[in-house]
């Protein structure tokens, strides 16, 4: 079989991994916690301001559009994850349905997505941490609180939080998932407090004009503005449920728990986002939100709630690492599965006997994330992460549609309702959002994948497990 068409078999997808299988320790509360922890984070705490700067009050529509596209993708993920309860997410599904070459492209793209998301959230966390440090009067040099893009030298808080999360994940999957669940509750309580304080000061005048840059968008100083341009950026705020699918192999009852974790976390987070965004825009002008690295705390300070503002900022400092944890968890599992398949050095797929998790891959991921977070800006990082995620979402929706034709009778613990419509909406919606990304982001994404194809052709295709089995 030609290397570009080597495929894993759907009915034997779990075979041959016993020596390198991850330990099943998670149940549905852990998965919902992982999903909510991944979804509700930088997007609502920091990208609310970025999106408001691009779309004005129309950013609420941007949240709706991004949420609908993500919901369609989430349904496709739920079906695929319950059909193939092994680690690897979109990469594994593509290996079964589309073949090794396209699986490599998706896996290489997921490496970009998860690594960059972790770094972006670490930068967002650092903005809140810097605010707390300054409010406390601690004498920390400005040069160590931001990267070169923001007038500093090195974003030390972003580096430290990345390494700290990696260390926690290395302790064990169930242990880190339990800590994540606790921190998610802290985060949700803080957002509920914000809504309760901001709603009484709601000012409808802040919503006029509603779409100052229009719907389809326009360029301002070389940057795309408008509802769709903002949706392409704050799309970053909604994904995180795909990290749940990477936990399939470590789930005790995947047929039941995966669909609850993926769909449940999306429903919960969509409601939270709409409520918080409306409260924020009602409490402050979109211009002021756009100018702040901590927009929710800014709203409360402007409403004379300084103590609550500090509590919100403190909660962000405490709870935003749950997002880093969710995506760093997903990243380490993608790396792990690609190494287990031979597409990356197989020694990287080593599993700790004590924790049952890929400790080496977790630590490698933590170092890479910290280096990016220490030097690069949030908006550029978020946009690049979106390109990778949109590609992964498209592949999962296509895989679901193909398997409905190729294997219609294969057992499905969860069936996407109106699969043809939902899958098509996911593909078309993601393509449209991709088109609305900044031109430089698309260019970097193309360059990343050109490098990835070179790595595959020169290294991975000769060393893959299927090639050693005589696959071509």
Helices and strands as residue ranges (DSSP letters): G 3-5, G 10-12, G 18-20, H 28-39, H 42-45, H 47-55, G 56-58, H 59-83, H 89-97, H 100-135, G 142-144, G 148-150, H 156-170, H 173-199, G 204-207, E 218-220, E 223-225, H 227-234, G 235-237, H 241-245, G 248-250, H 254-283, H 286-290, H 295-302, H 306-319, H 321-340, G 346-349, H 359-373, H 378-406, H 419-435, H 439-455, I 456-460, H 461-463, H 465-468
